[in-house]
């Protein structure tokens, strides 16, 4: 493992969850803007169709996530959730610019994941409430304000993953599953060290099993 150029960062299940979220949110955002902005609604027309796209995308989003969880690596998802959930003193120091070595996820990524999950949960709950109330979607103050907040988080996420030279290599991890070892050692040294230790233990166990 230590001699390989790339180190595995995300499983296929984790990548599937990420891209299901991303694709569904973009469709919901686009259709929601048409429903919310009169100028777009007039330009595009066919509001009932756009509303159906909005609603069925929300439903497909939930179904797709359940399918990925049911058919994918649930243990890996639980491990990832636990890693994101841990927020300790080192993470707080990192947020204050302390330069503390980080694990698989740095404090900024953990915070972004928590806020994004909260925002998406609020969007789903308020969207369902609006639907049950029989109102046009997404005409609700909390639904709209949460959309703006999530878009802010998304903008920062896209900037770090696509535009920022220091961190955009991370996008490879969410597309191909692995990242450059030297990049990972610079940004997530504790995680790389843990991966190498685990690989060493597995190799030792295999050598024992294959021994005389």
C-alpha positions in Angstrom: 0.0 0.0 0.0 2.7 2.5 0.9 4.4 2.1 -2.5 1.2 2.7 -4.5 0.7 6.1 -6.1 -3.1 6.3 -5.3 -5.0 5.5 -2.1 -8.6 4.5 -2.0 -10.8 7.2 -0.5 -14.4 6.4 -1.4 -16.3 3.2 -2.2 -18.7 2.9 -5.1 -21.6 3.1 -2.6 -20.3 6.3 -1.1 -19.9 7.8 -4.6 -23.3 6.7 -5.6 -24.9 8.4 -2.6 -23.0 11.6 -3.4 -24.0 11.7 -7.1 -27.6 10.8 -6.3 -27.7 13.8 -4.0 -26.0 16.1 -6.4 -28.0 15.2 -9.5 -31.4 15.2 -7.7 -30.7 18.6 -6.0 -29.7 20.2 -9.3 -32.9 19.1 -10.9 -34.9 20.2 -7.9 -33.1 23.6 -7.9 -33.8 24.1 -11.6 -37.4 23.2 -11.5 -37.9 25.1 -8.2 -36.5 28.3 -9.7 -39.0 28.0 -12.6 -41.9 27.6 -10.1 -40.6 30.4 -7.9 -39.6 33.1 -10.4 -42.4 34.6 -12.5 -40.0 35.5 -15.3 -38.8 32.0 -15.7 -42.3 30.6 -15.3 -43.5 32.9 -18.1 -40.5 32.1 -20.3 -40.7 28.3 -20.0 -44.4 27.9 -19.4 -46.0 24.5 -18.7 -45.9 25.1 -15.0 -47.9 21.8 -14.2 -45.2 19.8 -16.0 -42.4 21.5 -14.1 -44.2 21.0 -10.8 -44.5 17.3 -11.6 -40.8 17.1 -12.4 -40.1 18.8 -9.1 -42.3 16.4 -7.1 -41.3 13.2 -8.9 -37.6 14.1 -8.6 -38.0 14.4 -4.9 -39.7 11.0 -4.7 -37.1 9.4 -7.0 -34.3 11.0 -4.8 -35.6 9.2 -1.7 -36.2 5.9 -3.5 -32.7 6.0 -5.1 -31.0 6.6 -1.7 -32.9 3.8 -0.1 -31.9 1.5 -3.0 -28.2 2.5 -2.7 -28.3 1.9 1.0 -30.1 -1.5 0.7 -28.0 -2.8 -2.1 -24.6 -1.2 -1.3 -22.0 -1.3 1.4 -24.0 -0.4 4.5 -21.1 -1.0 6.8 -19.0 1.4 4.9 -21.7 4.0 5.0 -22.0 3.6 8.8 -18.2 4.0 9.2 -18.3 7.1 7.0 -21.2 8.6 9.0 -19.3 8.0 12.3 -16.2 9.7 10.9 -18.2 12.7 9.8 -20.1 12.8 13.2 -16.9 13.0 15.3 -16.0 16.6 16.0 -13.3 17.0 18.6 -10.9 19.6 19.9 -8.5 19.1 17.0 -11.3 19.9 14.6 -12.1 23.1 16.5 -8.5 24.1 16.4 -8.3 23.4 12.7 -11.3 25.7 12.1 -9.5 28.4 14.0 -6.5 28.0 11.6 -4.4 25.9 13.9 -3.0 23.7 11.2 -3.8 20.5 13.1 -3.2 17.3 11.1 -6.5 15.9 9.9 -8.0 12.4 9.2 -10.0 11.3 6.3 -12.3 14.3 6.6 -11.1 17.7 7.8 -13.2 19.9 10.1 -14.5 22.0 7.2 -15.8 18.9 5.4 -17.5 17.6 8.5 -19.2 20.9 9.1 -20.3 21.2 5.5 -21.7 17.6 5.7 -23.7 18.4 8.8 -25.1 21.7 7.5 -25.9 20.2 4.1 -27.7 17.2 5.7 -29.7 19.5 7.9 -30.6 21.8 5.0 -31.7 18.9 2.8 -33.8 17.4 5.6 -35.5 20.8 6.1 -36.1 21.1 2.3 -37.7 17.7 2.2 -39.9 18.3 5.3 -41.0 21.8 4.2 -41.6 20.6 0.6 -43.8 17.7 1.9 -45.7 20.1 4.2 -46.4 22.4 1.2 -47.6 19.5 -0.8 -49.9 18.3 1.9 -51.2 21.8 2.3 -52.1 21.9 -1.4 -49.9 25.0 -2.1 -47.8 25.6 -5.2 -44.2 24.5 -4.7 -41.9 25.9 -3.5 -43.8 28.9 -2.3 -42.8 28.8 1.4 -40.5 31.2 3.3 -38.6 28.5 5.1 -38.3 26.3 2.0 -37.0 29.3 0.1 -34.5 30.5 2.7 -33.2 27.0 3.2 -32.7 26.6 -0.5 -30.6 29.8 -0.6 -28.5 28.5 2.4 -27.9 25.1 0.8 -27.0 26.9 -2.5 -24.4 28.8 -0.5 -22.9 25.6 0.9 -23.0 24.1 -2.6 -21.2 27.0 -4.1 -18.4 26.7 -1.5 -18.2 22.9 -2.1 -18.0 23.3 -5.9 -15.3 26.0 -5.5 -13.1 23.8 -3.3 -13.7 20.7 -5.5 -13.3 22.2 -8.9 -11.7 25.7 -8.8 -9.3 25.8 -5.9 -6.0 24.4 -7.0 -5.0 23.2 -3.5 -8.1 21.0 -3.0 -9.6 20.2 -6.4 -7.7 16.9 -6.6 -10.3 15.7 -4.1 -12.8 15.5 -7.0 -10.9 12.5 -8.3 -11.9 10.7 -5.1 -15.5 11.2 -5.7 -15.3 10.2 -9.4 -12.7 7.4 -9.5 -12.6 6.5 -5.8 -9.0 7.2 -5.2 -6.6 10.1 -4.7 -3.0 10.8 -5.1 -1.0 9.6 -2.1 1.2 12.6 -1.8 -1.8 15.0 -2.0 -3.6 12.9 0.7 -0.5 12.8 3.0 -0.4 16.6 2.8 -4.1 17.3 3.4 -5.1 14.2 5.4 -2.0 12.7 7.0 -3.7 10.9 9.9 -6.0 9.1 7.5 -3.1 7.9 5.2 -1.2 6.7 8.3 -4.2 4.7 9.5 -4.7 3.2 6.0 -1.1 2.1 5.9 -1.3 0.6 9.4 -4.3 -1.4 8.4 -2.7 -2.6 5.2 0.4 -3.7 7.2 -1.8 -5.6 9.7 -3.6 -7.4 6.9 -0.4 -8.2 5.1 1.0 -9.7 8.3 -2.1 -11.8 8.9 -1.9 -13.1 5.3 1.8 -14.0 5.9 0.9 -15.9 9.0 -2.0 -17.7 7.3 0.3 -18.7 4.4 3.2 -19.8 6.7 4.2 -23.4 7.4 
